Amino acid sequence: MEQNETRIVYRTAWRSFYGLWALMILIAALACVGSVWGVVADHLSLKWLWIIVAVVEVFIFLAIAIKRATMCLILKDDPDRPENQEVEYISTHPLKLFTEFRVSKEIGLTKIADIDVKQNALQTLFKIGDVIISSPGTSEKEVKAMNIPHPRDVRDEIQKHARKYTMSRPRVAAPTPAPEQDAPAPEV
């Protein structure tokens, strides 16, 4: 990696899967209640109950880990190589093997027009949010990174890198009109 190159990877927050975490806690709580209150009568059934609960809990945790590992927002900034001055969002959908297994959206740092941060009440509580990046000339948002931790800091970092290129571009000034020359006085 060259010294001028910056590569920052933002992953989806673990805490953004609060619905699945709550489901895991609920399943464990129901299994505990069933064990303590004697809903399951014999020892063999109790053993199978806990085996099923453990398998379901591991499956849910693996789903969280895979989803988190396959979603990332990457900020690439290399002043020496213009092709590496971009923001890229990569998302993998394991259940869409044949249609949209891996989706990658990129937008160049020089083409960023707007960066929005959207948070609902739970996202605000957990300090996560959606970072939405668009470019000029398009009516739709191009990159939408979901559940990024500290989204305002991420937005500020992307804007800082994008500003380097928008500020350093030479601005083309409007042509100045040629000065009017005095016409020679008519001879009398």
C-alpha positions, 0 to 999 in steps of 0.5 A: 500500500502506498503512503498516499493511499487511504482505505477506510472500511465501515461495516454494519454495526453488531448492535444493528441486528437488535431484532435478531438479538431480541429473538435469541433472548426470547428463545432462550427465555422460553426454553428456561421457562419451559424447563423450570415450570415442567412443561417438558415432562421427561429428561430426554425431551428436556435434553432435545429441547436444549439441543434444538434451542442451541442449534437455533441460537447458533444459526441466528448468530451465524446469520448475523455474522455473515450478514455483517461480514458481507456488508461494507462501505469502503472509502478509497482515496489515492491522489496518485491514481484517479480510479481509486478515488471512490466510495463503494458499497458492497452487499451480499445476499446469500439467499439470492444465489442466482439473481443478486448474490453480490451487489457493488455500487461505486461513486467517485469522490469527485462526483458526490453531490449529496450525503444524507444521514437517516436514523429512526428512533432505535437507530438514534438510540444505538448510534447507528444510521443509514448513509445515503450518497448521491451524485448530480444528474440522477434522481435516485440515491446511488449508494445506501449503506445501512446501519453504519455506526456513527453515521455523522462521523462517516459522512464528515470523513467522506466529505473531507476526502471529497472536498479535496478534489472539488476544491482543487479542481480549477474553476473555469471563469466566465470569459470577460468581454473584450474592452470596448475600443473608442471609435475614431471620431468622424472627420468633418 
